[in-house]
Amino acid sequence: MEIFDVAILGGGPAGISAGIYAARFKLNAVIISNSLGGTAQSAHLIENYPGYGVISGFELMQKFKEHLKSFEVPIIEKHVYSASKDNDVFTIKLTDEEIKARYILIATGTKRRKLGVPGESQFYGKGVSYCATCDAFFYRDKTVAVVGGSDAANMAAILLSSMAKKVYIIYRKEKLRGELVWIERVLKNSKI
């Protein structure tokens, strides 16, 4: 069985960058990720990544993927169940196979939190969504709510306001948090 120099767990911006660096250093690397591009690909607009001006998360992650492809780093799109170490080699158990590597780099990033309220799972895909970029179109001319009060929620509300009739932000604190530019846009938007 092949033993990789490094197994990179996570395929978002950090995992992709790690894969590129590993390849440049001639390391035998593999990226293991449920979803190459990570949650960054669901960002409506990214305005703070140098060199691209304003770009959607999806478009930026497509560029990351193209860049990664040129380095021929293998990508395994599966779930990691466990990792153990024996004699300086890690065994990483996936859905239906095992990978061996001398080192593991954890770049698992973030994922959307679920509320855990009744009906949330039942109505997922039928009104409940965790990706405003993916699903905004379905809320055209409807009243919607975004739960949260940080940048992800603020960006989602701005995006949804371009489609929805009205957007409510449900947040447990008195003031929104996050980057001031997003907070100001939310507060100035008459549809939110």
N, C-alpha and C positions, 0 to 999 in steps of 0.2 A: 504494500500500500504506500502510495506517495505521501511523503511528509513535507508539508509546506513550511517555509520559513516563518510566515505569519498568516494567521487567519484574522481577517478584519470583520468584526461582527457589527453590521449596520451599513446601510447603503445610502445614507443621506449625504449632505455636503461634506461632513467630516470623514465619513467612510470612503467616499469617492476620492477625496484629496489624499487620504492615507494610502489608498490603492495606487494612485499616481506616483506618490513619493516612493513607495516600496518598489515599484517597477523601475523607477529612475535609478534606484540604488541596487538594481539587479537582484532584488529579493524575489523568491518564488512565493507570491502572495495569492490569496483568494479572498473575495468579498462574499460574505454570507448575509443575505438580507431578505426579509419578506417582500419588500417593495423598494426596488432601486429608485432613488430620488427622495425617499423619506417624506416626512410631512412638509418639507420645504416646497415640494411640487404643488401643494394645495394653497400656497400663499397667493392672494389676489395680485398684489403689486409689491415688488421689491424695489426700493428706491435707494438703498444704502449699500449696494454692492458695486464697488468701483469698476468702471469700464463699460457698464451696460446702461447707464442712465436709469430709466424706469423699465422694468421687465417683469413679466408674470413669473411666479414661482415655477410653473410648468415649463415655460420657455427656458428659464435659467437651468433647470435640472436637465432638460434635453441637451443643452450645451455641455453640461458637466458629463453626461453620459457619452456624448460624442468624443469628448476629450479623453475620457477613460478608455473608450474602445480602441483608440490609437495605441494604447500601451498593452493591449491584449491580456489584461488581468482577468482571470476566470471569475465568473459571477454565479453563485448558487442561490437561486430564489426559493429558499425554504426556511422553515421555522427552526430555531435552535432550542433544543429541549434541555441540554445539560452540557457541561464541560468538566472534565476531570484531568488530573495530571499524574503521570506515572513515568519515572525515569526521564525527566526533562522533556517529555513530549505530552502535549495536550490531546485528548480525544474529545471531539465535539460531536455530540449526537444530534442528528437532524431528523426530519420526518421519517425518512426511510434509508438513511445511510449514515456513516461516520466519516469524519474528516480528521486528519492528524496534522498538528502544527507545533513548531517549537515555541512560538509565542502567539498570544491572543491580544489583539487591540480592540478594545470595546468602544464603539462609536455609535451607540444605539439611539442617541438623540432623544426626541420627545415623541409623545403620542397624545392624542386628544383624550381628555378625561371624560368619563361617562358620569352622569348624575346619579344613576342607580335608583331612579324613581319608577313607580309603576307605569307600565306601558311603553317605557323607553325602548326596550328590545323589540317589543311587539310592533311598534310603529317605525322602526328603523327602515328607511327607504320609502316610507309612506307618510312623510311629513317630518320625521326626525332625521337629521343629517349631521355629519361631523365635518363636512367639507363644503363651505359656501361657494368656493370656486367651481367645484364639480356640479353642484345642484342648484345654483342661483336661478337658473332658467325656469325651474319648476315652480318657483315662487313669484312669477310674473303677476303683477297686479293683486297680490295677496298681502295679508298682514302676517308678519313673521316676528319671531323673537329670537334673540341671540343670548345665550347664557354665558356670562363671564364678564370681566371688566379689564382685561389686559390687552396687549397689542393684537393677539389673535382675534379676540372678540371685536375690537374696534375696527380692524381691517375687514372682518366678515360683515359687520354692520354697514360699512361704507359700500362694499361690493353689493350687498343685498339691496341697498337703497336705490341702486341703479335699475333694479328689476321690480322690487316689491312696492306695494302701495304705501305701506307703513312698516317701520322696523322698531321694535322695542329691544332695549338692552336690559336684561335682568341680571342684577349684580348685587351681592350682599352688603357691599360697603357703600359709603356715601359718595365717594369720588372714584372715577375711573383711574386706572393706573396705566403706565406704559409710556411710550414716546409721546412727547407733547404734540408733535405734528399730527398724529392719529387722533389724539384726544380733541384737538382743536377742530379737526375735520368733522368728527362726530358731533361736537357741540354746535357747529355752524350748519349742520345738515337738517333742513326742516322736515325731512321724512323720517328722522330718527328721534 
